[in-house]
Amino acid sequence: MTTVPDVPPAIAELSADEARRIALRAQGFVGASDRKSGVRGVLRHLGAVQLDTISVLARSHELVPYARLGAVGRRTVEDAYWTETHAFEYWSHAACILPVEEWPHFAFRRRAYRSRPHWGHELPDGAYDAVIKQLRAEGPLTATELGGAKNGGEWWDWSASKVAVERALMYGEVVCTERRGWKRVYDLTERAVPDALLHDELDDRECLRRLVRLAGQSLGVGTRADIADYHRLKAEQFDAVVADSGLVPVRVEGWEKPAWADPEALASEPRGRHRTTLLSPFDSLIWERPRTERIFGFTHRLEAYVPKPKRVYGYFAMPLLSGGRLLGRVDPAREGTTLVARQVSLEGPKAVRPMAQALREAAEWVGCDSVRVERVDRPELTAPLVAALD
């Protein structure tokens, strides 16, 4: 049984509503600070944007800035991430796009990968060095360009070059500098990371301290599990550094467990316009389900990997955020230039207009000129929603 260390007395007490608004501002949904600095500002503010293979309206890493900025061009999103050595892909909450300034903070993880046994893939002698040599001569390259990603078997049956380059990625000798047709593009770290950041000088404790602080800033306020989960740290790693992280202990109404907050988040009341938008299930505002339930009273589960007969809300149900609250969800699809709302779930009549607004904006963003509603979980709201879409 894991023991939780003693927590210093809380320096502040927050209502549940205050905690919710602090979390929204920290994630860029209140006010306009991120909108001034664009996609790169969103990435820096969040510290990590999760990648995922699923693409319905768009891929998740596109949906994250869209949710905060509005209809920024999709090419603009990709260019903002991947040009001018602004970002790199690495293992954080999951596979994530990270600001390049965070490269030194993941030295602890690179060291851990170098020191542990290799996972399930044997590597022929010389394969690792051959990949590094080829990248040095020809890079940046995809796994296909390095000699092919697969051996011809199942999806996990990687080729020797794919195993080698992924191992080099984990070790930090190679960096993923962009996705091209969803394929990782690899380059040598010495070329891709600016000289001032190209080091593993931070010891494990300093890396963890900085990542805990950054996660606390990105969340505004959170429990031990919330903050540790942001970059997939272990609870004991959080415990070891939180006292030196700069975060302060607080008590939140209705939260059973202790919490910590960014002092700057406590210094002023969140003010500004709220976004009305659809959220990717992988958005960092909601990616930790227990936190989402605690803050918003909203239970959400990605059902893409649930057998179709057992799905409740749909394959890629996207929660609706409006007025700082989660008011429903929609499982979208596209048919030509029509955005199809396969299944819409609404908390009540007050969610109708926000859902219509969010659907219209999303449709326009992805190049659709109409929206078709197929099913609403509360049939009496179907006609009002269709009318609001006109």
C-alpha positions as CSV (number, residue, x, y, z in Angstrom):
1,M,0.0,0.0,0.0
2,T,1.4,3.4,-1.0
3,T,1.7,5.9,1.8
4,V,1.1,9.6,1.2
5,P,3.6,11.8,2.9
6,D,2.5,14.5,5.3
7,V,1.2,17.6,3.5
8,P,1.9,21.1,4.9
9,P,-1.2,23.1,6.0
10,A,-3.1,24.6,3.1
11,I,-2.3,28.3,2.5
12,A,-5.7,28.9,0.9
13,E,-9.2,27.4,0.6
14,L,-10.8,27.4,-2.8
15,S,-14.5,26.8,-3.6
16,A,-15.2,24.2,-6.2
17,D,-16.2,27.0,-8.6
18,E,-12.9,28.9,-8.0
19,A,-10.9,25.8,-8.7
20,R,-12.8,25.2,-11.9
21,R,-12.2,28.7,-13.2
22,I,-8.5,28.5,-12.2
23,A,-8.2,25.3,-14.2
24,L,-9.9,26.8,-17.2
25,R,-7.7,29.8,-17.3
26,A,-4.5,27.7,-16.8
27,Q,-5.6,25.6,-19.8
28,G,-6.2,28.7,-22.0
29,F,-10.0,28.7,-22.1
30,V,-10.5,32.0,-20.2
31,G,-9.2,35.3,-21.5
32,A,-7.1,35.9,-24.6
33,S,-3.4,35.5,-23.7
34,D,-2.9,32.4,-25.9
35,R,-4.8,33.9,-28.8
36,K,-2.3,36.7,-29.0
37,S,0.7,34.3,-29.3
38,G,-1.0,31.8,-31.5
39,V,-0.4,28.0,-31.7
40,R,3.1,28.3,-30.3
41,G,1.7,30.2,-27.3
42,V,-0.8,27.4,-26.8
43,L,1.9,24.8,-26.9
44,R,4.1,26.7,-24.4
45,H,1.2,27.4,-22.1
46,L,0.1,23.7,-22.0
47,G,3.6,22.3,-22.0
48,A,2.4,19.2,-23.9
49,V,0.0,18.4,-26.7
50,Q,-1.0,14.8,-27.0
51,L,-0.8,13.0,-30.4
52,D,-3.1,10.2,-31.5
53,T,-3.7,8.3,-34.7
54,I,-7.5,8.8,-34.7
55,S,-8.7,11.5,-37.2
56,V,-12.4,12.3,-37.4
57,L,-12.8,16.1,-37.8
58,A,-9.0,16.4,-37.5
59,R,-6.2,14.9,-35.5
60,S,-6.1,15.7,-31.8
61,H,-3.0,17.9,-32.0
62,E,-4.9,20.1,-34.4
63,L,-8.1,20.1,-32.3
64,V,-6.2,21.3,-29.2
65,P,-5.2,24.8,-30.6
66,Y,-8.5,25.0,-32.5
67,A,-10.4,24.7,-29.2
68,R,-8.5,27.6,-27.7
69,L,-7.9,29.9,-30.8
70,G,-10.8,29.2,-33.1
71,A,-10.5,28.5,-36.8
72,V,-6.8,28.9,-37.2
73,G,-5.7,27.2,-40.5
74,R,-4.7,23.6,-40.2
75,R,-1.5,24.2,-42.2
76,T,-0.7,27.0,-39.9
77,V,-1.1,24.6,-36.9
78,E,1.4,22.1,-38.4
79,D,3.9,24.8,-39.4
80,A,3.7,26.4,-35.9
81,Y,4.6,23.1,-34.3
82,W,7.3,21.8,-36.7
83,T,9.2,24.7,-38.2
84,E,12.2,26.6,-36.8
85,T,13.1,23.8,-34.3
86,H,10.2,25.0,-32.1
87,A,9.1,21.6,-30.9
88,F,9.9,17.9,-30.7
89,E,7.9,14.8,-30.1
90,Y,8.7,12.6,-27.1
91,W,7.1,10.5,-24.4
92,S,5.3,12.8,-21.8
93,H,1.6,12.2,-20.9
94,A,1.8,9.9,-23.9
95,A,3.4,10.6,-27.3
96,C,3.3,14.4,-27.2
97,I,4.5,17.5,-29.0
98,L,6.6,19.4,-26.5
99,P,8.2,22.9,-26.7
100,V,11.8,22.5,-27.5
101,E,12.7,24.4,-24.3
102,E,11.6,21.3,-22.4
103,W,14.3,19.1,-23.9
104,P,16.6,19.4,-20.9
105,H,13.7,18.5,-18.5
106,F,13.3,15.0,-20.0
107,A,16.9,14.0,-19.4
108,F,15.7,11.8,-16.5
109,R,13.5,9.8,-18.8
110,R,16.2,9.4,-21.5
111,R,18.6,8.1,-18.8
112,A,15.9,5.7,-17.6
113,Y,15.4,4.3,-21.1
114,R,19.1,3.9,-21.6
115,S,19.5,1.9,-18.4
116,R,16.6,-0.5,-18.6
117,P,16.2,-3.7,-20.6
118,H,15.0,-3.3,-24.2
119,W,11.3,-3.9,-24.8
120,G,10.4,-7.0,-26.8
121,H,12.4,-6.3,-29.9
122,E,15.8,-7.9,-30.7
123,L,18.2,-5.7,-32.6
124,P,20.8,-7.2,-34.9
125,D,24.4,-6.2,-34.4
126,G,25.3,-3.0,-36.3
127,A,21.6,-2.0,-37.0
128,Y,21.7,0.9,-34.5
129,D,24.9,2.3,-35.8
130,A,23.8,1.9,-39.3
131,V,20.7,4.0,-38.7
132,I,22.7,6.8,-37.0
133,K,25.1,6.8,-39.9
134,Q,22.3,7.0,-42.5
135,L,20.6,9.9,-40.6
136,R,23.9,11.7,-40.4
137,A,24.4,11.4,-44.2
138,E,20.9,11.8,-45.4
139,G,18.5,12.9,-42.6
140,P,15.9,13.9,-41.7
141,L,14.2,10.6,-42.8
142,T,11.1,8.6,-42.0
143,A,11.3,4.9,-41.0
144,T,10.3,3.9,-44.6
145,E,13.2,6.0,-45.9
146,L,15.5,4.3,-43.4
147,G,14.8,0.9,-44.9
148,G,11.2,0.2,-44.1
149,A,9.2,0.2,-40.9
150,K,7.9,-3.4,-41.0
151,N,9.0,-6.9,-41.7
152,G,5.7,-7.8,-43.3
153,G,4.0,-9.4,-40.4
154,E,1.6,-7.8,-37.9
155,W,1.7,-4.1,-37.0
156,W,4.2,-4.7,-34.2
157,D,6.5,-6.7,-36.4
158,W,9.0,-3.8,-36.8
159,S,12.0,-3.9,-39.1
160,A,15.5,-3.7,-37.6
161,S,15.8,-0.1,-38.8
162,K,12.5,0.9,-37.1
163,V,13.5,-0.8,-33.9
164,A,16.9,1.0,-34.0
165,V,15.5,4.4,-34.7
166,E,12.8,4.2,-32.1
167,R,15.4,3.1,-29.6
168,A,17.6,6.0,-30.6
169,L,14.5,8.3,-30.1
170,M,14.0,7.0,-26.6
171,Y,17.7,7.4,-25.7
172,G,17.7,11.0,-27.0
173,E,20.3,10.5,-29.8
174,V,17.5,11.0,-32.4
175,V,14.6,13.4,-32.3
176,C,11.2,13.3,-34.1
177,T,11.0,16.7,-35.7
178,E,7.6,16.4,-37.4
179,R,5.0,14.0,-38.6
180,R,4.7,13.6,-42.4
181,G,1.6,11.8,-43.5
182,W,1.5,10.7,-39.9
183,K,4.9,9.1,-40.2
184,R,7.5,10.2,-37.8
185,V,10.4,12.1,-39.3
186,Y,13.7,11.5,-37.5
187,D,16.8,13.6,-37.3
188,L,20.0,13.6,-35.2
189,T,19.4,15.5,-32.0
190,E,22.6,17.5,-32.5
191,R,21.0,19.0,-35.6
192,A,17.5,19.4,-34.3
193,V,17.9,20.8,-30.8
194,P,19.4,24.2,-30.4
195,D,22.9,24.2,-28.9
196,A,21.9,26.0,-25.7
197,L,19.4,23.2,-24.9
198,L,21.4,20.3,-26.1
199,H,22.4,18.7,-22.8
200,D,21.5,16.2,-20.1
201,E,23.0,18.3,-17.4
202,L,20.0,18.4,-15.1
203,D,20.0,15.6,-12.6
204,D,16.8,13.5,-12.0
205,R,15.6,15.5,-9.1
206,E,15.9,18.8,-10.9
207,C,14.1,17.4,-14.0
208,L,11.3,16.2,-11.8
209,R,11.1,19.4,-9.8
210,R,10.8,21.5,-13.0
211,L,8.2,19.1,-14.6
212,V,6.1,19.2,-11.4
213,R,6.2,23.0,-11.4
214,L,5.3,23.2,-15.1
215,A,2.5,20.7,-14.7
216,G,1.1,22.7,-11.8
217,Q,1.2,25.9,-13.9
218,S,-0.5,24.2,-16.8
219,L,-3.3,22.8,-14.5
220,G,-3.6,25.8,-12.2
221,V,-4.6,23.6,-9.3
222,G,-4.5,19.8,-9.0
223,T,-4.1,16.8,-6.7
224,R,-1.0,14.7,-6.4
225,A,-2.5,12.4,-9.1
226,D,-3.5,15.2,-11.4
227,I,-0.1,16.8,-11.4
228,A,2.0,13.6,-11.6
229,D,-0.2,12.3,-14.4
230,Y,0.4,15.4,-16.6
231,H,3.9,14.1,-17.7
232,R,3.3,10.5,-16.5
233,L,5.5,10.8,-13.3
234,K,5.2,8.3,-10.5
235,A,3.6,9.4,-7.3
236,E,6.8,8.9,-5.4
237,Q,8.6,11.2,-7.9
238,F,6.0,13.9,-7.2
239,D,6.4,13.4,-3.5
240,A,10.2,13.8,-3.6
241,V,10.1,17.2,-5.2
242,V,6.8,19.0,-4.6
243,A,8.0,20.8,-1.6
244,D,10.8,22.5,-3.7
245,S,8.6,22.9,-6.8
246,G,7.2,26.3,-6.0
247,L,3.6,25.0,-5.9
248,V,1.7,25.7,-2.7
249,P,-0.8,23.4,-0.8
250,V,-4.4,24.4,-1.0
251,R,-7.7,22.9,0.1
252,V,-10.6,22.7,-2.5
253,E,-14.2,22.4,-1.5
254,G,-15.5,18.9,-2.3
255,W,-12.0,17.4,-3.1
256,E,-11.2,14.5,-0.8
257,K,-7.5,14.7,-1.4
258,P,-4.9,17.4,-0.8
259,A,-4.2,19.8,-3.7
260,W,-1.5,22.1,-4.9
261,A,-1.7,25.3,-6.9
262,D,0.4,27.6,-8.9
263,P,0.9,30.7,-6.7
264,E,0.4,33.0,-9.8
265,A,-3.0,31.3,-10.4
266,L,-4.1,32.3,-6.9
267,A,-2.9,35.9,-7.3
268,S,-5.8,37.1,-9.5
269,E,-9.3,36.1,-10.3
270,P,-9.9,34.5,-13.7
271,R,-11.6,37.0,-16.0
272,G,-12.3,37.1,-19.6
273,R,-14.4,35.5,-22.4
274,H,-15.1,31.8,-22.2
275,R,-14.7,29.7,-25.4
276,T,-17.6,27.7,-26.7
277,T,-16.1,24.7,-28.5
278,L,-15.8,21.0,-29.0
279,L,-12.9,19.3,-27.2
280,S,-10.8,16.4,-28.3
281,P,-11.0,13.5,-25.8
282,F,-7.2,13.8,-25.7
283,D,-7.3,17.5,-24.7
284,S,-5.3,18.1,-21.5
285,L,-8.3,19.9,-20.0
286,I,-10.1,16.5,-19.8
287,W,-7.5,13.8,-20.5
288,E,-7.5,12.6,-16.8
289,R,-11.0,11.3,-16.3
290,P,-11.2,11.4,-12.5
291,R,-10.1,15.1,-12.6
292,T,-12.8,15.8,-15.2
293,E,-15.5,14.3,-13.0
294,R,-14.2,16.1,-9.9
295,I,-14.0,19.6,-11.6
296,F,-16.9,19.5,-14.0
297,G,-19.2,16.8,-12.6
298,F,-18.9,15.2,-16.1
299,T,-18.1,11.6,-16.8
300,H,-16.4,11.0,-20.1
301,R,-14.7,8.0,-21.6
302,L,-13.1,7.5,-25.0
303,E,-15.1,4.7,-26.6
304,A,-13.1,4.3,-29.8
305,Y,-11.7,1.0,-28.4
306,V,-15.0,-0.2,-27.0
307,P,-16.9,-2.7,-29.1
308,K,-19.5,-0.9,-31.0
309,P,-22.6,-2.5,-29.4
310,K,-21.3,-1.4,-26.0
311,R,-20.7,2.2,-26.8
312,V,-22.9,4.7,-25.0
313,Y,-21.9,8.0,-26.6
314,G,-20.1,7.0,-29.8
315,Y,-16.7,6.3,-31.4
316,F,-15.0,9.7,-30.8
317,A,-17.4,11.6,-28.6
318,M,-16.2,15.2,-28.2
319,P,-17.4,17.1,-25.1
320,L,-19.0,20.5,-25.5
321,L,-17.4,23.3,-23.5
322,S,-19.4,26.5,-23.0
323,G,-19.5,29.1,-20.3
324,G,-16.8,27.2,-18.5
325,R,-18.9,24.0,-18.2
326,L,-19.2,20.8,-20.0
327,L,-22.8,20.7,-21.4
328,G,-22.9,17.6,-23.6
329,R,-21.0,15.8,-26.3
330,V,-21.2,14.8,-30.0
331,D,-19.9,11.9,-32.0
332,P,-18.9,13.5,-35.3
333,A,-18.2,12.2,-38.7
334,R,-17.7,13.7,-42.2
335,E,-19.5,12.8,-45.4
336,G,-18.1,15.0,-48.2
337,T,-18.8,18.5,-47.2
338,T,-21.3,17.6,-44.6
339,L,-20.4,17.3,-40.9
340,V,-22.5,14.5,-39.5
341,A,-23.5,14.6,-35.8
342,R,-24.1,10.9,-35.4
343,Q,-25.0,11.1,-31.8
344,V,-25.6,14.2,-29.7
345,S,-25.9,14.1,-26.0
346,L,-27.1,17.3,-24.2
347,E,-27.3,18.1,-20.5
348,G,-30.5,20.1,-21.1
349,P,-32.2,22.8,-23.2
350,K,-29.6,25.4,-22.3
351,A,-27.0,23.3,-24.2
352,V,-28.9,23.5,-27.5
353,R,-27.6,26.8,-28.8
354,P,-24.0,26.3,-27.6
355,M,-23.9,22.9,-29.4
356,A,-25.3,24.4,-32.6
357,Q,-22.6,27.1,-32.4
358,A,-19.8,24.6,-31.8
359,L,-21.0,22.4,-34.6
360,R,-21.3,25.2,-37.1
361,E,-17.8,26.5,-36.3
362,A,-16.2,23.1,-36.4
363,A,-17.9,22.4,-39.8
364,E,-16.6,25.6,-41.3
365,W,-13.1,24.9,-39.9
366,V,-12.8,21.6,-41.6
367,G,-14.3,22.8,-44.9
368,C,-17.9,21.5,-44.5
369,D,-20.8,23.7,-45.6
370,S,-23.6,21.9,-43.8
371,V,-24.4,19.9,-40.6
372,R,-26.7,16.9,-40.4
373,V,-28.0,15.7,-37.0
374,E,-28.7,11.9,-37.0
375,R,-29.6,11.3,-33.3
376,V,-30.1,13.2,-30.1
377,D,-30.3,11.4,-26.8
378,R,-33.1,13.6,-25.7
379,P,-35.5,13.4,-28.7
380,E,-37.4,16.5,-27.6
381,L,-34.3,18.6,-28.2
382,T,-33.8,17.4,-31.8
383,A,-36.0,20.0,-33.4
384,P,-34.6,22.9,-31.4
385,L,-31.1,21.8,-32.3
386,V,-31.8,21.5,-36.0
387,A,-33.5,24.9,-35.9
388,A,-30.5,26.5,-34.2
389,L,-28.2,25.1,-36.9
390,D,-30.1,27.0,-39.6
